[in-house]
Amino acid sequence: MGLQKQIVAPNAPQPWGRNESHMAALSMLRVLMRQCRAKARLEPFEACAVLQNAPHEGAQPYADALLRVLAQGLAHGPVIHRLGATECSFDENWLLALMDAISRDDRASTAFLLRARLPLHLRRHVGWLTAQMMQRVSRLKPD
């Protein structure tokens, strides 16, 4: 039994851990997570309504709202490591996979990831906040 050559489809997505804009978004989430724990509870519908009416906001308000909504939706809150940590938690890997699925416009994978971890009433909000955050983070990166 020799080594087999791994075959990769020509249009296969890049591993999500290497996408620069996704890693920039994760870094921002890591910084904001330290502040998020001290903030008041946030109703997902209200947060999305306010942010939808402020289209010129940067990525930070969306990331902050995302973390606060996830704190309500996940049983023990999201595990987000400190900035500079070399490994990713399960929740961070899940967020990176969600960002990857959204950026590829892979609706089946996006729906699967949201259904796997979140209650029904938060799925749409988390998907929208993640997409909006990614859109704004990618604008900051030079082409």
Disulfide bonds with the S-S distance in Angstrom:
none
